[in-house]
Structure formats: structure tokens, C-alpha cells
């Protein structure tokens, strides 16, 4: 149910969402506008830079064209006119000193040829020895020598032109022509080196020429670039007087971006860079060669133009106004569009959806969310309905699973019907959790019956999985559920862990995928099963303990009854015979007295044998009996044991004991204990022999072992009783009315005494055909 607070919350959420959409729309508009603006600015800047570089490149080529096509022909024409003058030709042949020297003659010859001296250019005349005959270079300015490239080549008869440095400091464009003997034809074709009279050089300093060319290229800065090694320098001509009659230059390092575009011997290069006082500048430079032939002349430097980029940038006011207008319109349209969209298509559907979701959160899973639209919000509402149905199913499923687990856990923790029945209960519970069509099996490790160390299937479908490989056991020790594949089936294993040790696993194969709820329920069932099996094992152990205690109690009762019965006979006989002797001693003859004393002796031995057996058995049980084996002769020991056994019977014993044993055999034994073992075996053989029968005692050697075989031909031992004859207090007929006496301790004691001396006793028997007891005793060594 809605409340004012809830309505306020809906309004707050709606406004928050609308604000987010509004901010997103405005941001998108700004991004678009900034993108368009950036594109316009970048495009305009690119166009401006390209126009500035293209213009600078064209103007640089114009400068080089003027230098090569205007300045060079002018200088060549003026020089050829001068070297054709006879007075100049004759003057350079005069000496430099004297009343009529070469300098005066050439100066007089050229005084009337002022028209041949070009503005801003100088003339130098050299004789054949390379001495300066005439020069118009102002004093203090750098000039040429006979060793410079242009002068040197002209004195060798070749006319050359090109750029070279005057005094290695100031670049100049020079034209050098040889002075040949008369007659001279124009243009001067040159002459051989042997007939050269001198050379004339026209010098055009580049700073002044570049300053003159600035009017041709639109009053832009003209410059000259040269390199010393890898370091580049730029010369920019500038006026030092108002009439620009004096031009000065200063070498500045080449801008980095411009130097980066230079490569050795390149014809031209250009770049954009920042120049102090000008700002962004486009500079373009073309190569000029030094004096020499057209193919061999080296590049000396580069002439060019520096053009301010700002001269090519149009007005930005119109662009800025356009961008601002687009931004305002975009923001307004986006704002109104987002608000209308949120109110109509988002606000109302979200309010309905939020109210329905709140009902589901409060536990109302019966009310469906109405279909609010055909867009994503409508699809969201449909998904909420699907989620509502799934939640309802999950709750019912969980309730049912909890009920099943409660019943199963109660059964598992209270069952006392054994492991087999417990395993069946666990499998039935697993099948109820997984559903119809599933197969389950329970594997257990270390079962009580048999103590198996391998996983054994004790309940469910034994063909589901043949066993649990070691790798699965390792995984089960770390994970509560492991999935494996067998016969193209996906099988889930849930570990049964007790005290951090894997005691088994529940294997489940289902035709459908296990849900998380079912997996958790099966994992809990496996844990409960591990505890239940431990409880069952403890119960079985307690029950076995109780049964054993009952057996021991019964054994104690039988033992006391047997001891009482066995000891009573000789004691009562001795007492009776003693009383009889006291009454009739004087009246009896000697033979009667000897018989009576002999009987008393037999019963005394029997009583002593019973007491000695009890004492020895108690010592063996307490592990306090010690033996000290030595080498003893076998045959005498056997004779003594047989005599002692026969002495336990009445004098009218009708059973013969036959002994066959080599005289040289010796055994490693304690004599008293060895004779005690043989006496017990022979006593049993005599006791259970037929009347007037025989007992055979045979001693022989088998390797390092002496074999003593005691055989009787009496009643024998049944097949069922044979495995128990060495158990203490055991007798095949344990009733009080049995025909044969004894406490059932003779063979048990004999076996334990033999084992204490590394000997063994075995027995074989056939009912009604007698019994053979084989004693294997270590033979004594010769040493």
C-alpha cells in the first residue's frame, strides 16, 4: 500500500533519474558541439598552415629564380663589357708599383664605366699572379682572394658564378670571368690558362640582394640558411639606417622544427615554427650552389622566405558566433526533449514498476506487475513477473527440501540398523531431493566390515560409477561438490567429510540440471550421512564390545567351573585316599599300601600340572615369562616328556607310546619349556586315543628345522572345531558331563611357549581316524 512517504520517495527517484538523463543529454550535446568545433578549428588551422607553407615555398623559388635569372645575367653582361675594354686588358699587364702601375691604369679605364657597376655590388680585378689590381669593396668589408673558388677558377680560364662566403663570414653571389689578351670577342669565350692575363669578379653580397628581393616577395622576411657540420644557422638581413644603405646580418641558430626537416644535399625544405616578434611562421628554403659547373657545384646554403601564418588566417568571430549559437540551441532542445521523454515514457512506468516490486519485496508473490509498455521497461516488468514466479517456486522447493532434510537428518542420527540400511536411507533421501528419473549411489571408504581402504558402493545403483579414482578423492577433499563424466553422463559427487577426512561420497546423475538449492541440500545430506555412519560405526563397536564382554564373562564362568571341576577330582581323591589310608593302614599288606600311594602320586601330579599350567599361562599373559634357549638333545627330552605325560594317568594305562628319533638331533630350546610343550601334546594324544591304542612320536630333521610329529589313532577333531583348538579354554565338548577332562589350556599354552622360542605348531585331524600334531623347532647349530 502506498503512503505519502512512499509517494515522495517515488517522486525523488523519478526526479533523480530525470536529472541523470538531462545531464547525459546536455553532456552529449556539449560533446557533439566540442567535436564539431574541434574539427572546424583543426581543419581551419590545417588549411592556414598549408596555405602559409605553400606561399613561402613559392616565394623561396621566386628568390632563387631572380638570383639565377636576373642577377646572374646582369653581372655576366657587365663583367664581359669590362673585360673587353682594351685599357683594362692592358692595365692588368702593368706592374702594381711605379709611375704608371696597373691599379691606376685599371681605375682610369673604369672611371668612365660607372654604368657597368650594379647597385649594391662590388668589382674586384686580379692579375695573372692573383694580386688585386682594382677593388670597389669598402674598406673593412670582407673581400675575395685568389684562393677563393670563383677567383681560382677564373684565373684558370673558366667563367663561373655561385654563392661563396667573403672572408668566411658573409655570403655573396659572385660572377668571375677571365681576362684574356686582345682581340676580345663578346661574349668572352675564355682563354687558355697560359694566356690568362687576370680575372674580374662581380660580388653581390646576399644580405643586400635578399633585402632588395623582399619587395618582390611581398615585404616578407628573406633569409639565408647554412650549416656548419650538423649545426644550422639562419641570416636575416636588416637595415641599420633609415635609407637602408647599410645592411647587417647576425647568425642565429636554426629553429628546431626547421632543422628537423633538413637532410644533406636536399634541394628544399620547409617547416612551421615560432619566431620571436612574428609568432607562428612558415619558412621555406631552396638550395643555392657555390662557384663551379652546373653538375659539380656543391650546395653552399639555402635562400628562402619566412611568412607569418597569421597573414593567412581568416576572421574567427563568425565561427565563434556560429559555434555558440549551435551550443545554445542544442542544449535547449536536449533539455526539453529529455524532460518530456522522462515524464511520458519513464516517470510513470517506473512508478508503477517500483510499487509492484515493493509488494514483491514485502512477500506478496500473488500480484502480477501490469504490462506498462512495449519497450524495455515493459520487458523489465515481464521479467519481474517471471522472477516473482521463480521466487515462489524456489520458496516452495526450499520448504520441501528442508522438510525432507529434517526427516532424513532425524533418521540418520537415530538409526541403529547397520550401515546397509543406513546407506539405503541416504540414497532414498537423495533421490527424493533430485526428483524422478535420477540415479544415485553411495560410496564409502574404510567400512567397518572388512576395513576396506578403497571406495566401495554400499547402496544405490552400483553401475552408475565403477569407483572413485584418486584424483576425484583429492578434489573431494577440497570441494563439497565435484562433477565428472562417465559413459557420456554428467555425474555430480558430494563429499562425505568427517573430521576433515573424506569418508565417502554420494554420486548423483539427473536428467535435468541440479539447482543451487538441490546442490546445497545434497551437500548437507552428505555431511549428515558422514556423521551418521560414524555414529553407526561407534554403535557397532560398542555392541561388539558388549558382546565380547559377554563372551569373556561366559568364558570366565566356564573357566571357573572347569577349574573347579578339574581340581575337585584330584583333591577329593587325595582327601579320600588319605582318610582311607588312615583307617586301614595297619590292616593292609604292603602291596595294598603301594597301590594306594601310587594313586595318591598320580592325582598329586595331575593337581600340580593344573596349577603349573595356570601359573605359566598367567606369566605369558603378563609378558613376564622369559626363556633361555640352549642346545639340548632331542631324543632324551622327548623320552622325559613322554614319561611325564604317562605319569599323569593311572598305572593300568593300556596305550603304548612309540618313539622314533635319531640320537644325534639337537634343538635350540629351554629344556623345561620344551618338555612342557611335548608333554601337553602327548598327554592330549593319550587322552583322546582309543582304548589299547598307540601313540607315535617321530623326530626328524628338515633342513635347519627339527620336526616332531605326534600321531594318535583316537576320536579325532571335527572340521568345525579344528580352527579353535589353540584358543584358550576351548573344548569341543564343554559340558560338565563330558567324557574327557581338562581345562582347555594345554594346546593354547603349548603354542604360546613354542612361539616364544621361534617354533610353530600345526594340527591336522580326521574324525574317528586320529590326529597328528606337527611341531617345527629350530635345530641347534654345531657351534
HELIX and SHEET records of a PDB file:
HELIX    1   1 UNK A    4  UNK A   66  1                                  63    
HELIX    2   2 UNK A   67  UNK A   71  3                                   5    
HELIX    3   3 UNK A   72  UNK A   83  1                                  12    
HELIX    4   4 UNK A   86  UNK A   91  1                                   6    
HELIX    5   5 UNK A  102  UNK A  110  1                                   9    
HELIX    6   6 UNK A  114  UNK A  116  5                                   3    
HELIX    7   7 UNK A  149  UNK A  155  1                                   7    
HELIX    8   8 UNK A  193  UNK A  195  5                                   3    
HELIX    9   9 UNK A  206  UNK A  213  1                                   8    
HELIX   10  10 UNK A  256  UNK A  259  1                                   4    
HELIX   11  11 UNK A  309  UNK A  312  5                                   4    
HELIX   12  12 UNK A  317  UNK A  341  1                                  25    
HELIX   13  13 UNK A  342  UNK A  347  3                                   6    
HELIX   14  14 UNK A  348  UNK A  361  1                                  14    
HELIX   15  15 UNK A  376  UNK A  414  1                                  39    
HELIX   16  16 UNK A  419  UNK A  434  1                                  16    
HELIX   17  17 UNK A  470  UNK A  476  1                                   7    
HELIX   18  18 UNK A  516  UNK A  584  1                                  69    
HELIX   19  19 UNK A  590  UNK A  621  1                                  32    
HELIX   20  20 UNK A  634  UNK A  646  1                                  13    
HELIX   21  21 UNK A  671  UNK A  687  1                                  17    
HELIX   22  22 UNK A  719  UNK A  722  1                                   4    
HELIX   23  23 UNK A  746  UNK A  755  1                                  10    
SHEET    1   A 5 UNK A 132  UNK A 135  0                                        
SHEET    2   A 5 UNK A 121  UNK A 127 -1                                        
SHEET    3   A 5 UNK A 198  UNK A 205 -1                                        
SHEET    4   A 5 UNK A 170  UNK A 179 -1                                        
SHEET    5   A 5 UNK A 160  UNK A 166 -1                                        
SHEET    1   B 6 UNK A 251  UNK A 253  0                                        
SHEET    2   B 6 UNK A 231  UNK A 236 -1                                        
SHEET    3   B 6 UNK A 221  UNK A 228 -1                                        
SHEET    4   B 6 UNK A 299  UNK A 308 -1                                        
SHEET    5   B 6 UNK A 279  UNK A 289 -1                                        
SHEET    6   B 6 UNK A 268  UNK A 275 -1                                        
SHEET    1   C 2 UNK A 238  UNK A 239  0                                        
SHEET    2   C 2 UNK A 247  UNK A 248 -1                                        
SHEET    1   D 5 UNK A 456  UNK A 460  0                                        
SHEET    2   D 5 UNK A 439  UNK A 444 -1                                        
SHEET    3   D 5 UNK A 501  UNK A 509 -1                                        
SHEET    4   D 5 UNK A 489  UNK A 498 -1                                        
SHEET    5   D 5 UNK A 481  UNK A 486 -1                                        
SHEET    1   E 2 UNK A 630  UNK A 633  0                                        
SHEET    2   E 2 UNK A 666  UNK A 669 -1                                        
SHEET    1   F 5 UNK A 656  UNK A 661  0                                        
SHEET    2   F 5 UNK A 694  UNK A 702  1                                        
SHEET    3   F 5 UNK A 705  UNK A 712 -1                                        
SHEET    4   F 5 UNK A 770  UNK A 778 -1                                        
SHEET    5   F 5 UNK A 760  UNK A 766 -1                                        
END                                                                             
